[in-house]
Every structure is written in C-alpha cells, then in structure tokens.
Amino acid sequence: MDLLDYIAARIKDLRVNYNNGEGLSQESLANHLNVAANTISRWETGTYRPSFKDVEKISRFFGVSIMSFVPPEMIDEDEDENIKALLRTARQLDPADLEELRQYAEFRRARSIYQGKPRPRAGRKKGKQK
C-alpha cells in the first residue's frame, strides 16, 4: 500500500471509529478541521492528498501520533550512534519535556517521509474501480 492510500484508509478508520465506534460524519470532521466536507471525502478516497499541516491537524484532533499515518514498512527501526546518544539524553529529561521531544521527533520523521511525494491529479485514479 502506498503512502497516500495508507493515509486515506487511516483517516477513514479514525473517523468511523471515533468516540468508541460511534463515528463522526465527514461533515462534522470537516467543521472541526475548517475544511470543506467534500475535502474529507476526497482525502478518504485518495483523490486528494492532505497537506502535511492537515495530517498534523487530523492527528491532533484524534489524539494519535502523526507517525500512525505512515505505513510500518516505511519506518526504519535501525538504531545508530545518534539515536543512542539521543536516548541517553532523553532518559534524563522531565516527563513533560520527554513527551514534547517525542512529538517533535515524530513530526520531523513524518514530515520527511511525507514531503516530496507527488500530489495526485484531480479525478478518479486509473485502474481502480469502485
């Protein structure tokens, strides 16, 4: 699954399962995010690619990590010396500072993965049938 399809599925899953499965309409989510209702639909179908700021707003609204919008196979878990040094330093931080550092690191990682991906053209995807 490519990044855009994964993000689309993740947005829909979060919206449909919002509030312990009660769900949230596309229109309601659009109101919370200050976008048009049809924009949510287009994000969920992969017709439009949300901007990185939009993905950040969605993650904040649903209270999930921004990295949850990145397919697991795109995340490299190998530790190098810089990571080990960062972990040593992080262990000495106050819990609130550690949480802020975690969020910042996730934001930077997700942004590096997300940027540079081409935006899809308007219209239906070729080769996909509904």
N, C-alpha and C positions, 0 to 999 in steps of 0.2 A: 504494500500500500504506500503510495507516495505521500509526501507531507501535506499537500492540500486536501487529499481525501481523508487523511487521518484527522486533520483539524476539523473538517466538516463533520465527520462522524462524532468527534469529541464534543463539539458544540451541541449537536442534536441530543446526544446522550445526556449531557449535563442538564439541558433544558427539559427534556422529557422526564428525567428522574429527579428533578428539583423538588425540594420540600418532602423528602421521604417518599418519592414516587407520585406525589400529587401532580407534578408537572407545572409547566409555565408556558403560556402561549407565546408564539413568536412575537405577537404584537406587544405583549407585556414586557418581554425581554428587550425588545427594540426601544420601548419607552425608558427602561432603566438605563440603557446604553446610549440614549439620544441618537438613534439611527432610525431609518425608515423600516417598517415591518417587513417589506419585501427584501430588504438587505439581509435580514436574518435567514430568510428562506434561501436566498442565493448563496449565503455562506454555508448553510447546511447541505446544499446540493453540490457545492464545489464550483458553482457558476462564477462566483466572485471569491477572491482571496481577501480575507480581512487583513487590514494593515497590522503591523506589529503592535501598535498602540491599541487597536481594537482587541487583539488577543489578550493583551495585558488587562484591559478593562473587563473582558469576559472572565479571566481568571480571578480577578479581584471580586467581581460580583458573586461568583460561585464559591469563592473561598478555596480555590485549588491552586496548586503550583503551576506556574507558567510552563514548566517542563512537562506537565501532563499533556500538553498539546504537541509534543514531539514523540514520534514513534520510537519505541525502545531500541530498535535496531540502529537508530541514528545516534544513539548516545554511546560514546566511548568511555568505558569504565576503567581503563588502564591508568594507574597512578604513576606519576613521575616525581622527580625531586621537588618541583614547585608545589605540587599538590601536598606532598608530605610536609613541606615547610608551612604551608597554609594551615594544615590540620594541627600542627604543633602550636601555632599561634592561636588558632581558633579555640583550642581547649582552654586557653587562659582568659577568654572573654566572658563578660557578663552574659547571662542567657538572652537578654533583650538585644544586645549587640550581636550575639551569635545568630539570632533569628534574622536580624537585618542583613548581616553578611550572607546568610544562606539565600535570602530572597534576591539580593543583588547578584550573587553568583548565578542563580537560576535565570534571572532576567538576562544577564550578559550571554549566557550559553544559548538560551533560546533565541535571542536576537541574532547571534552569529549563525545559527542554523537556518533561521527564517529568512534573513536578508539574502538577497541575491537570487532568490527563487523567482522565476518569471510569473507575472500575473497572467491568468488565463484570459483568453479573448471572450468577449461577450457572446452569448448564445449557448446553445447546447454543445456538450462535449461530443466529439466524433467517436463513434464506436460504442457508445453507451446507449442502451435502450431502457426505457422506463416501463 
